[in-house]
Amino acid sequence: MTAPKRDLAREIAWFNDRMGKTKRIIVGQEDLVKKATGKIRKFQSDLQEDWHRLKVLTELQVVENGLPENISILRSKIAQKIKHASRRDITIEQKESLERELVVMHECIRRLCQHPFVIGYPGFEGSQSNDFDDAHHGARLCLVCSFGERDSGSIATEDTENGFSTLQKQPGRIVKRTDMKIVQGFAFLFGGISKIFEIDLVVILNLFDKKAGCDWVDWPKEMSVSAK
């Protein structure tokens, strides 16, 4: 007795039909994935734009808030006394008296300042051509009171907040990167006082207003001060 013959042609047709349906489903799903991917990328782009715009507005708000009146007045007085102390037509006794007053005022403004406008530079791991002798830590400097801080963490080429105990990024404070020479130039001391005070507060506010949302600040030549 022989086994019944299978209808192979029918089975083949059935599998071909199912494979065709599966392929159409895959194509349809791939099309949905492409559309979804496009939407996700659009949402991501919109989110990035909104994030940047929010950053701009947040920084503009800090600039608009400016400084407390007591800080602004104290900073102006320091600038005036620095200018007076550098005059050649005053006595040595007057100069020494002014410098003592400046030290006290400087300590006071540093203690009161919330450091809203900060510039700095990241660390550098060093170059192989210099046997890594040019490695250095990052540093930050407040443009209001001249308080400076060195990154106490490991040397890194990227900005890090863990190494800063005071000048870390936080609400109400703008931190921007700039050339290392700019920061070091402002660290030059005159009678114990940073030359930052030679720059008018309005000039600093205008710079941060124009650079709102930017991570890097190119320091304008007209804002530079010469070391004495």
C-alpha positions as a LaTeX table, in Angstrom:
\begin{tabular}{lrrr}
\hline
Residue & $x$ (\AA) & $y$ (\AA) & $z$ (\AA) \\
\hline
Met1 & 0.00 & 0.00 & 0.00 \\
Thr2 & 1.51 & 3.35 & $-1.05$ \\
Ala3 & 1.43 & 6.58 & 0.95 \\
Pro4 & $-0.82$ & 9.31 & $-0.38$ \\
Lys5 & 0.97 & 11.87 & $-2.50$ \\
Arg6 & 1.52 & 15.32 & $-0.98$ \\
Asp7 & 0.24 & 18.32 & $-2.87$ \\
Leu8 & 3.70 & 19.90 & $-3.07$ \\
Ala9 & 2.70 & 22.55 & $-5.56$ \\
Arg10 & 0.01 & 23.76 & $-3.18$ \\
Glu11 & 2.44 & 23.88 & $-0.25$ \\
Ile12 & 4.98 & 25.77 & $-2.33$ \\
Ala13 & 2.36 & 28.28 & $-3.37$ \\
Trp14 & 1.26 & 28.71 & 0.25 \\
Phe15 & 4.79 & 29.42 & 1.45 \\
Asn16 & 5.44 & 31.81 & $-1.43$ \\
Asp17 & 2.25 & 33.64 & $-0.54$ \\
Arg18 & 3.17 & 33.86 & 3.15 \\
Met19 & 6.70 & 35.03 & 2.35 \\
Gly20 & 5.28 & 37.71 & 0.07 \\
Lys21 & 2.98 & 38.94 & 2.84 \\
Thr22 & 5.87 & 38.91 & 5.34 \\
Lys23 & 8.07 & 40.91 & 2.98 \\
Arg24 & 5.28 & 43.47 & 2.51 \\
Ile25 & 4.89 & 43.71 & 6.28 \\
Ile26 & 8.65 & 44.22 & 6.69 \\
Val27 & 8.69 & 46.94 & 4.03 \\
Gly28 & 5.75 & 48.62 & 5.73 \\
Gln29 & 7.41 & 48.43 & 9.15 \\
Glu30 & 10.69 & 49.71 & 7.73 \\
Asp31 & 8.80 & 52.63 & 6.25 \\
Leu32 & 7.25 & 53.34 & 9.65 \\
Val33 & 10.68 & 53.11 & 11.28 \\
Lys34 & 12.12 & 55.56 & 8.73 \\
Lys35 & 9.29 & 57.97 & 9.37 \\
Ala36 & 9.65 & 57.55 & 13.13 \\
Thr37 & 13.41 & 58.02 & 12.89 \\
Gly38 & 12.90 & 61.20 & 10.90 \\
Lys39 & 10.46 & 62.48 & 13.52 \\
Ile40 & 12.86 & 61.60 & 16.34 \\
Arg41 & 15.70 & 63.44 & 14.61 \\
Lys42 & 13.42 & 66.44 & 14.11 \\
Phe43 & 12.42 & 66.36 & 17.78 \\
Gln44 & 16.08 & 66.04 & 18.78 \\
Ser45 & 16.99 & 69.01 & 16.59 \\
Asp46 & 14.12 & 71.04 & 18.04 \\
Leu47 & 15.17 & 70.05 & 21.55 \\
Gln48 & 18.77 & 71.11 & 20.86 \\
Glu49 & 17.60 & 74.44 & 19.48 \\
Asp50 & 15.30 & 74.98 & 22.46 \\
Trp51 & 18.12 & 74.05 & 24.86 \\
His52 & 20.45 & 76.56 & 23.21 \\
Arg53 & 17.79 & 79.25 & 23.19 \\
Leu54 & 17.05 & 78.58 & 26.85 \\
Lys55 & 20.78 & 78.88 & 27.59 \\
Val56 & 20.88 & 82.22 & 25.77 \\
Leu57 & 17.86 & 83.55 & 27.64 \\
Thr58 & 19.17 & 82.30 & 30.99 \\
Glu59 & 22.52 & 84.03 & 30.45 \\
Leu60 & 20.80 & 87.21 & 29.28 \\
Gln61 & 18.79 & 87.17 & 32.48 \\
Val62 & 22.00 & 87.02 & 34.53 \\
Val63 & 23.40 & 89.95 & 32.54 \\
Glu64 & 20.16 & 91.90 & 32.93 \\
Asn65 & 20.17 & 91.32 & 36.68 \\
Gly66 & 23.65 & 92.82 & 36.83 \\
Leu67 & 25.24 & 93.21 & 40.24 \\
Pro68 & 23.85 & 94.13 & 43.64 \\
Glu69 & 24.26 & 97.86 & 44.22 \\
Asn70 & 26.75 & 97.40 & 47.06 \\
Ile71 & 29.02 & 95.26 & 44.89 \\
Ser72 & 28.81 & 97.67 & 41.98 \\
Ile73 & 29.65 & 100.66 & 44.18 \\
Leu74 & 32.51 & 98.86 & 45.91 \\
Arg75 & 33.98 & 97.73 & 42.59 \\
Ser76 & 33.84 & 101.29 & 41.27 \\
Lys77 & 35.59 & 102.61 & 44.38 \\
Ile78 & 38.33 & 100.01 & 44.01 \\
Ala79 & 38.90 & 101.05 & 40.38 \\
Gln80 & 39.10 & 104.70 & 41.41 \\
Lys81 & 41.58 & 104.01 & 44.21 \\
Ile82 & 43.76 & 101.89 & 41.90 \\
Lys83 & 43.87 & 104.79 & 39.46 \\
His84 & 44.66 & 107.23 & 42.25 \\
Ala85 & 47.37 & 104.99 & 43.72 \\
Ser86 & 49.12 & 104.80 & 40.35 \\
Arg87 & 49.51 & 108.56 & 40.09 \\
Arg88 & 53.01 & 109.99 & 40.30 \\
Asp89 & 52.05 & 113.21 & 42.04 \\
Ile90 & 51.16 & 111.57 & 45.38 \\
Thr91 & 53.48 & 110.93 & 48.29 \\
Ile92 & 54.80 & 107.53 & 49.27 \\
Glu93 & 52.76 & 107.75 & 52.44 \\
Gln94 & 49.58 & 108.45 & 50.47 \\
Lys95 & 50.32 & 105.59 & 48.09 \\
Glu96 & 50.91 & 103.13 & 50.93 \\
Ser97 & 47.72 & 104.28 & 52.64 \\
Leu98 & 45.72 & 103.76 & 49.45 \\
Glu99 & 47.20 & 100.29 & 48.94 \\
Arg100 & 46.26 & 99.30 & 52.50 \\
Glu101 & 42.71 & 100.48 & 51.85 \\
Leu102 & 42.66 & 98.54 & 48.59 \\
Val103 & 43.65 & 95.31 & 50.31 \\
Val104 & 40.74 & 95.67 & 52.74 \\
Met105 & 38.28 & 96.58 & 49.99 \\
His106 & 39.54 & 93.74 & 47.82 \\
Glu107 & 39.00 & 91.20 & 50.57 \\
Cys108 & 35.55 & 92.63 & 51.19 \\
Ile109 & 34.35 & 92.41 & 47.58 \\
Arg110 & 35.67 & 88.88 & 47.24 \\
Arg111 & 33.77 & 87.87 & 50.34 \\
Leu112 & 30.50 & 89.46 & 49.18 \\
Cys113 & 30.67 & 88.61 & 45.48 \\
Gln114 & 28.59 & 85.75 & 44.07 \\
His115 & 30.92 & 85.51 & 41.04 \\
Pro116 & 28.29 & 85.87 & 38.28 \\
Phe117 & 30.73 & 86.44 & 35.38 \\
Val118 & 33.59 & 83.97 & 35.15 \\
Ile119 & 36.17 & 83.18 & 32.49 \\
Gly120 & 38.55 & 80.25 & 32.47 \\
Tyr121 & 40.44 & 77.64 & 30.51 \\
Pro122 & 40.57 & 73.83 & 30.69 \\
Gly123 & 43.56 & 71.77 & 31.70 \\
Phe124 & 46.06 & 70.36 & 29.24 \\
Glu125 & 47.61 & 66.92 & 29.49 \\
Gly126 & 50.80 & 68.10 & 27.82 \\
Ser127 & 52.42 & 67.41 & 24.48 \\
Gln128 & 54.70 & 64.50 & 23.76 \\
Ser129 & 57.10 & 66.81 & 21.90 \\
Asn130 & 57.70 & 68.68 & 25.18 \\
Asp131 & 57.90 & 65.55 & 27.29 \\
Phe132 & 54.55 & 66.63 & 28.77 \\
Asp133 & 56.30 & 69.46 & 30.66 \\
Asp134 & 53.67 & 71.89 & 29.30 \\
Ala135 & 50.82 & 70.12 & 31.11 \\
His136 & 48.71 & 72.34 & 33.33 \\
His137 & 45.49 & 72.37 & 35.33 \\
Gly138 & 42.49 & 74.43 & 34.32 \\
Ala139 & 41.67 & 77.68 & 36.07 \\
Arg140 & 38.80 & 80.14 & 36.40 \\
Leu141 & 38.61 & 83.81 & 37.30 \\
Cys142 & 35.74 & 86.04 & 38.39 \\
Leu143 & 35.65 & 89.26 & 36.36 \\
Val144 & 33.79 & 91.10 & 39.09 \\
Cys145 & 36.01 & 90.60 & 42.14 \\
Ser146 & 39.10 & 88.89 & 40.59 \\
Phe147 & 38.72 & 85.75 & 42.71 \\
Gly148 & 40.61 & 82.97 & 40.96 \\
Glu149 & 40.54 & 79.23 & 41.40 \\
Arg150 & 42.65 & 76.41 & 39.99 \\
Asp151 & 41.14 & 73.05 & 39.10 \\
Ser152 & 42.24 & 70.79 & 41.94 \\
Gly153 & 41.23 & 67.63 & 40.11 \\
Ser154 & 43.18 & 65.58 & 37.62 \\
Ile155 & 44.48 & 67.33 & 34.51 \\
Ala156 & 41.90 & 67.03 & 31.76 \\
Thr157 & 41.27 & 68.70 & 28.43 \\
Glu158 & 37.55 & 68.96 & 29.07 \\
Asp159 & 35.80 & 71.27 & 31.49 \\
Thr160 & 35.16 & 69.62 & 34.81 \\
Glu161 & 33.19 & 70.92 & 37.77 \\
Asn162 & 34.44 & 68.53 & 40.43 \\
Gly163 & 37.79 & 70.29 & 40.72 \\
Phe164 & 36.26 & 73.69 & 41.56 \\
Ser165 & 34.92 & 74.27 & 45.04 \\
Thr166 & 33.80 & 77.87 & 44.46 \\
Leu167 & 33.69 & 78.77 & 40.75 \\
Gln168 & 31.75 & 75.76 & 39.54 \\
Lys169 & 28.84 & 76.29 & 37.14 \\
Gln170 & 25.56 & 77.01 & 38.87 \\
Pro171 & 22.36 & 79.03 & 38.38 \\
Gly172 & 23.07 & 82.73 & 38.34 \\
Arg173 & 26.66 & 82.28 & 37.17 \\
Ile174 & 28.01 & 82.35 & 33.61 \\
Val175 & 31.27 & 80.50 & 32.99 \\
Lys176 & 32.94 & 80.96 & 29.62 \\
Arg177 & 36.16 & 79.60 & 28.20 \\
Thr178 & 38.84 & 81.88 & 26.83 \\
Asp179 & 42.53 & 81.89 & 26.01 \\
Met180 & 44.79 & 80.92 & 28.92 \\
Lys181 & 46.92 & 84.06 & 28.41 \\
Ile182 & 43.88 & 86.26 & 29.03 \\
Val183 & 43.21 & 84.70 & 32.43 \\
Gln184 & 46.86 & 84.74 & 33.40 \\
Gly185 & 47.17 & 88.35 & 32.21 \\
Phe186 & 44.41 & 89.48 & 34.54 \\
Ala187 & 46.06 & 87.63 & 37.39 \\
Phe188 & 48.86 & 90.21 & 37.25 \\
Leu189 & 48.75 & 92.05 & 40.57 \\
Phe190 & 49.09 & 95.74 & 41.23 \\
Gly191 & 49.45 & 96.42 & 44.92 \\
Gly192 & 47.78 & 93.07 & 45.59 \\
Ile193 & 44.84 & 93.96 & 43.35 \\
Ser194 & 44.02 & 92.31 & 40.03 \\
Lys195 & 44.02 & 94.45 & 36.91 \\
Ile196 & 40.47 & 93.25 & 36.21 \\
Phe197 & 39.25 & 96.31 & 38.07 \\
Glu198 & 40.62 & 98.49 & 35.25 \\
Ile199 & 37.80 & 97.18 & 33.07 \\
Asp200 & 34.50 & 98.94 & 33.59 \\
Leu201 & 31.61 & 96.73 & 34.66 \\
Val202 & 29.46 & 97.96 & 31.75 \\
Val203 & 32.07 & 96.68 & 29.30 \\
Ile204 & 31.99 & 93.23 & 30.94 \\
Leu205 & 28.19 & 93.15 & 30.88 \\
Asn206 & 28.16 & 94.09 & 27.20 \\
Leu207 & 30.62 & 91.32 & 26.37 \\
Phe208 & 28.55 & 88.67 & 28.15 \\
Asp209 & 25.41 & 90.05 & 26.54 \\
Lys210 & 26.87 & 89.69 & 23.04 \\
Lys211 & 28.27 & 86.23 & 23.79 \\
Ala212 & 25.13 & 84.85 & 25.45 \\
Gly213 & 24.84 & 81.15 & 24.63 \\
Cys214 & 28.44 & 80.86 & 23.43 \\
Asp215 & 30.87 & 78.68 & 25.37 \\
Trp216 & 33.94 & 80.58 & 24.20 \\
Val217 & 34.79 & 84.26 & 24.59 \\
Asp218 & 37.23 & 85.94 & 22.22 \\
Trp219 & 38.54 & 88.79 & 24.32 \\
Pro220 & 38.36 & 92.08 & 22.38 \\
Lys221 & 41.65 & 93.99 & 22.11 \\
Glu222 & 40.01 & 97.17 & 23.33 \\
Met223 & 39.21 & 95.42 & 26.61 \\
Ser224 & 42.77 & 94.31 & 27.24 \\
Val225 & 44.81 & 95.96 & 29.95 \\
Ser226 & 48.54 & 96.37 & 29.95 \\
Ala227 & 50.69 & 95.01 & 32.76 \\
Lys228 & 52.54 & 97.72 & 34.66 \\
\hline
\end{tabular}
